[in-house]
Amino acid sequence: MSIEITMPKLSDTMEEGTILRWLKRVGEPVAKGEVLAEVETDKADMELEAEQGGTLGEIRVKEGDSAAVGAVIAVLTDARSTTAAAPPPAAAPPTAATPGLQPPKPSAPVPPPSTQSAKSAAAPPSAPGGAARKRTIAPSPGSAPLAPPTTRGTPGRATQPQPTPRGRQEESKLRRAVAKQMAEAKRDIPHFYVTAEVDMSDASRLRAQLTASETVPERITYTHLIIRALALTLARHPRVNASWSAGGIVYHDDINIGVAVAVEDGLVAPVLRGCQHLSLRQIARTTAELVEKAQAGRFAGDELTGGTFTVSNMGMLDIEEFSAVLIPPQAAILAVGSIKDRPIVRDGHLAVARTMRATLSVDHRILNGVEAGRFLEELKGLLEKPALLVIGPE
């Protein structure tokens, strides 16, 4: 029995992948779960794993060559479903350097700005023939995901500044993919924006209580509260959770919220799937697990697909407000600024409250201004009276 190994689709925008190097040679045994090859996509460098055991019978795409998604890149003979551990793969013989190719480095997918204390999310099945793991760098659980990557020096010693780029510089596939997607989004999608100022005073007190509670071991962040509030609000506004496709609107059964997270070479938006079924604590656990996977270099590429809505949070920076670019084919994206003490008028009197400005970017083909305004108004109400956020889904 033989099995064709195909190039998997590892992101919503991936059209082809490049084989950086094969870790198995023709004739070598392969165990289920073993890494067969390193693949460069428009979003990241990935590890392609075998979904079945057997013998590598044929390699059809050489190192340095590219193949379209779904194309056969290798054939596994004597295929068998097995979980038996195989001996460590023999070191691959050195290959001649291919111009323009470098050893895999952390890189990643698209989206806009990122999240306050965000982590990342879940996944659809990958294309047949192989599973993939993404090498990327994610923030530690207590850090700010949008913060740009820094170079850590030896303690007590000044870090050498990086040289200033000069002249023309070839960008990574990730940067080119971001440029292409954002240009198409701004060109083809009629954006409009609605902004609301949200009083987060009660949400701040709730978060402090949950942090201090011994019955809630998860570290609850503002991003978790926002995701939970979005899940509840999107369930009542299915048009905001819809997509534009071939001149029509597609309504989605599940609420899959992408969370924009900064990585070394850009931004990714891992997807929390089925958010309508997740409690606040489950949202916190899921994002923590995915951040851990990302730090371990095991962030599966299919966890970057299938989002129906995205949140981009720059609350860790001193940013009042901003507008995010839509991620096709999603109907909307929420951009969140920092939570600050600001003057407000309450019951006719001047007061100080901890407020946050949230801007909804909207596809005008799917939603009109009143629909977007009502959605943001209801989201604001939930965050300002957040008791419902701690009640689990029915």
C-alpha positions in Angstrom: 0.0 0.0 0.0 1.3 3.5 -0.9 0.2 6.9 0.3 0.7 10.2 -1.5 2.0 12.9 0.7 0.7 16.3 -0.5 1.5 19.9 0.2 -0.9 20.9 3.0 -2.6 24.3 3.2 -1.2 25.8 6.3 -2.9 29.2 6.2 -5.9 30.9 4.6 -3.6 32.7 2.1 -1.2 29.9 1.3 -1.0 28.9 -2.3 2.3 27.1 -2.5 5.2 25.9 -0.2 8.9 25.5 -0.7 10.8 22.4 0.6 13.7 23.8 2.6 15.1 20.3 3.3 14.1 16.7 3.6 14.8 15.1 7.0 14.2 11.6 5.5 15.8 9.9 2.5 14.3 7.5 0.1 14.3 4.0 1.5 14.4 5.1 5.2 11.6 4.0 7.6 9.2 6.6 8.8 7.1 6.4 12.0 3.8 8.2 12.5 4.4 11.7 13.8 8.0 11.8 12.6 9.1 15.0 10.8 9.6 14.4 7.1 10.6 17.8 5.9 10.8 21.5 6.6 8.5 23.6 4.5 8.6 27.4 3.9 5.1 29.0 3.4 4.0 32.6 3.0 3.5 32.6 6.8 6.1 30.5 8.5 8.7 27.7 8.3 6.9 24.5 9.2 7.7 20.9 10.1 5.8 18.4 8.0 4.9 15.3 10.0 4.0 11.8 8.7 0.4 10.9 9.4 1.2 7.2 8.9 4.2 5.0 9.2 5.9 3.3 6.3 9.0 3.7 4.1 9.7 6.8 2.1 9.5 5.4 -1.4 9.8 8.6 -3.6 10.6 12.3 -3.3 8.9 14.3 -6.0 9.8 17.8 -4.9 13.5 18.5 -4.4 15.0 20.8 -1.7 14.6 24.4 -2.8 11.7 23.7 -5.2 8.1 24.8 -4.6 4.8 23.0 -5.0 1.2 24.2 -5.1 -1.1 23.3 -2.2 -2.5 19.8 -2.8 0.4 18.7 -5.1 2.1 15.4 -4.4 5.5 16.0 -2.9 6.4 12.5 -1.9 5.1 8.9 -1.7 5.1 6.6 1.3 5.3 2.9 0.5 4.4 0.0 2.8 2.2 2.5 4.6 0.7 1.5 7.9 -1.0 3.3 10.7 1.4 3.0 13.6 2.4 5.0 16.7 5.5 2.9 17.4 8.4 5.1 18.1 11.1 5.0 15.4 14.8 5.4 16.1 16.0 9.0 15.8 16.3 10.0 12.2 19.8 9.8 10.7 21.3 13.2 10.2 20.6 14.3 6.7 23.7 14.5 4.5 24.8 18.0 3.8 23.3 19.6 0.7 24.6 22.3 -1.4 23.3 25.7 -0.4 20.5 26.9 -2.5 20.6 30.6 -3.4 18.1 32.6 -1.4 17.4 29.7 1.0 18.4 29.9 4.7 17.9 27.6 7.6 14.3 27.9 8.9 13.8 30.9 11.1 10.8 32.0 13.2 8.3 33.7 11.0 4.6 33.8 10.8 1.2 34.8 9.3 -0.8 37.9 8.8 -3.2 40.1 10.7 -3.1 43.5 12.2 -1.9 44.7 15.6 -2.1 42.5 18.6 -3.5 41.7 22.0 -3.1 43.0 25.5 -2.3 39.8 27.2 -3.3 37.6 24.5 -2.4 34.1 23.6 -3.8 32.0 20.8 -6.1 29.4 19.5 -7.5 26.3 17.9 -7.7 24.5 14.5 -9.3 22.8 11.5 -7.9 19.6 9.9 -4.8 20.0 7.7 -4.7 18.7 4.1 -4.1 15.0 3.7 -0.7 13.5 3.6 1.0 15.3 6.5 0.5 17.4 9.6 2.5 20.5 10.2 4.0 22.3 13.1 4.9 25.9 13.0 8.1 27.4 14.3 7.3 30.8 15.8 8.0 32.9 18.8 5.1 33.9 21.0 5.1 36.1 24.1 5.3 34.5 27.6 2.0 34.3 29.5 2.6 37.5 31.4 4.1 39.6 28.6 2.5 42.0 26.0 2.0 40.1 22.7 2.2 43.2 20.5 5.5 44.3 21.9 8.1 44.2 19.1 10.7 41.4 19.5 13.9 42.5 21.4 17.4 41.2 21.3 18.4 40.0 24.8 21.9 40.7 25.7 24.1 39.2 28.5 23.1 40.6 31.9 25.0 43.6 32.8 26.3 44.1 29.3 24.8 46.6 26.8 23.1 45.0 23.8 24.7 45.9 20.5 22.3 48.0 18.4 21.3 46.4 15.1 22.6 48.1 12.0 20.2 50.5 10.3 18.9 48.9 7.0 20.0 50.8 3.9 19.1 50.5 0.3 16.7 47.9 -1.1 16.1 45.0 1.1 14.3 41.8 0.1 11.5 41.1 2.5 10.4 37.7 3.9 7.5 35.7 2.5 5.5 36.7 5.6 6.0 40.4 4.9 5.2 40.0 1.3 2.0 38.0 2.2 1.0 40.7 4.7 1.5 43.4 2.1 -0.5 41.5 -0.5 -3.4 40.7 1.8 -3.6 44.2 3.3 -3.4 45.9 -0.1 -6.1 43.7 -1.5 -8.3 44.2 1.6 -8.1 48.0 1.4 -8.5 48.0 -2.4 -11.5 45.5 -2.6 -13.3 45.9 0.7 -15.3 49.1 1.4 -14.2 49.7 5.0 -16.1 51.9 7.5 -15.4 52.4 11.2 -17.3 52.9 14.5 -15.7 53.7 17.8 -17.0 53.5 21.4 -15.4 54.5 24.7 -16.0 51.6 27.2 -15.9 52.1 31.0 -13.8 49.2 32.1 -13.9 50.1 35.8 -16.1 47.1 36.8 -14.2 44.8 34.4 -10.9 45.9 36.1 -12.4 45.1 39.6 -13.7 41.8 38.3 -10.3 40.8 36.9 -8.6 41.8 40.2 -11.1 39.6 42.1 -10.5 36.6 39.8 -6.8 37.1 40.0 -6.9 37.0 43.8 -9.3 34.0 43.9 -7.9 30.6 44.8 -10.8 28.9 43.0 -9.7 30.4 39.6 -6.2 29.1 38.9 -6.1 30.6 35.4 -4.6 34.0 34.9 -7.5 36.1 33.5 -6.5 39.0 31.3 -8.5 41.8 29.7 -8.1 40.0 26.3 -9.9 37.0 27.8 -12.8 39.2 29.0 -13.0 40.9 25.6 -13.1 37.5 23.8 -15.8 36.2 26.1 -17.9 39.4 25.6 -17.4 39.1 21.8 -18.6 35.5 21.8 -21.8 36.5 23.6 -22.4 39.5 21.4 -21.6 37.7 18.1 -24.1 35.0 18.9 -26.8 37.8 19.0 -25.5 39.5 15.8 -24.8 36.6 13.3 -24.3 39.1 10.4 -21.1 40.4 12.2 -19.9 36.8 12.3 -20.5 36.3 8.6 -18.3 36.4 5.5 -18.5 37.8 2.0 -18.2 35.2 -0.8 -18.9 35.4 -4.5 -21.4 38.2 -4.2 -23.3 36.7 -1.2 -23.2 36.5 2.5 -22.1 33.3 4.3 -23.4 32.8 7.8 -21.2 30.6 10.1 -22.5 28.2 12.7 -19.4 28.6 14.9 -17.8 31.7 16.3 -14.1 31.4 15.7 -12.2 34.4 17.0 -8.7 35.2 15.8 -6.4 36.9 18.2 -3.6 39.0 16.7 -0.3 38.1 18.3 3.2 39.5 17.6 5.9 37.1 16.6 9.5 37.7 15.6 8.9 38.5 11.9 5.4 40.0 12.0 1.9 39.1 13.3 -0.2 35.9 13.4 -3.8 35.5 14.3 -4.4 32.0 15.9 -8.0 31.1 16.1 -10.1 30.2 19.1 -12.7 27.9 17.7 -16.3 27.5 18.9 -16.1 30.4 21.3 -19.8 30.2 21.9 -19.2 27.0 23.8 -16.3 28.3 25.9 -16.4 29.7 29.4 -14.1 32.5 30.5 -11.8 30.0 32.2 -11.8 27.7 29.1 -10.8 30.7 27.0 -8.0 31.5 29.4 -6.8 27.9 29.4 -7.0 27.5 25.6 -5.0 30.6 24.9 -2.4 29.6 27.5 -2.0 26.2 25.9 -1.6 27.7 22.5 1.0 30.2 23.7 2.9 27.3 25.2 2.7 25.4 21.9 4.0 28.4 20.1 6.9 28.8 22.5 7.8 25.2 22.0 7.8 25.6 18.2 4.7 23.4 17.8 2.2 25.9 16.6 0.3 24.0 13.9 -0.3 26.0 10.7 -4.0 24.9 10.5 -4.5 26.9 13.7 -4.2 30.0 11.6 -7.2 29.3 9.4 -11.0 29.5 9.7 -11.4 32.7 11.7 -14.8 34.4 11.5 -13.9 37.5 13.5 -10.6 39.0 14.8 -9.6 41.1 17.8 -6.5 43.2 17.7 -5.4 44.6 21.1 -2.7 47.2 21.5 -3.6 47.9 25.1 -0.1 47.2 26.4 1.1 50.3 24.5 0.2 53.9 25.2 -2.2 53.9 22.2 -5.5 55.8 22.6 -7.2 54.1 19.6 -6.5 52.8 16.1 -8.3 51.2 13.2 -7.4 47.7 12.0 -7.6 46.4 8.4 -10.1 43.7 7.8 -8.9 40.1 7.2 -10.9 38.8 4.2 -13.4 37.3 4.1 -14.4 38.3 7.7 -17.1 41.0 8.1 -15.4 42.9 11.0 -12.3 43.3 13.2 -12.1 44.9 16.6 -9.2 47.2 17.5 -8.6 47.9 21.2 -6.5 50.6 22.7 -5.1 51.0 26.2 -7.2 51.2 29.4 -6.5 54.5 31.2 -7.9 56.7 33.9 -9.9 59.3 31.9 -12.4 62.0 32.9 -16.0 61.1 32.3 -19.4 62.6 33.2 -21.4 60.3 35.4 -24.9 61.3 36.7 -24.1 64.9 35.7 -20.9 65.0 37.7 -17.3 64.9 36.5 -15.6 61.7 37.6 -12.6 59.5 36.7 -13.0 56.1 35.2 -10.8 53.4 33.7 -11.9 53.5 30.0 -10.9 51.8 26.8 -11.5 52.9 23.2 -12.6 50.2 20.8 -13.0 50.7 17.1 -14.8 48.2 14.9 -13.7 48.0 11.2 -16.5 46.8 9.1 -17.1 45.5 5.6 -19.9 47.7 4.2 -21.0 45.0 1.8 -22.1 42.9 4.7 -23.1 45.5 7.4 -24.5 49.0 7.5 -23.7 51.6 10.1 -26.7 51.0 12.3 -26.0 47.2 12.5 -22.3 47.9 13.4 -23.3 50.5 15.9 -25.8 48.2 17.6 -23.2 45.4 17.8 -20.6 47.7 19.4 -23.2 49.2 21.8 -24.1 45.8 23.0 -20.5 44.7 23.4 -19.8 47.9 25.4 -22.8 47.1 27.7 -21.4 43.7 28.4 -17.9 44.9 29.3 -19.3 47.7 31.4 -21.5 45.2 33.4 -19.3 42.1 33.2 -21.1 39.7 35.6 -22.4 37.7 32.6 -18.9 37.0 31.4 -18.1 34.6 34.3 -21.3 32.5 33.7 -20.6 29.5 31.5 -22.4 28.9 28.2 -25.8 27.2 28.6 
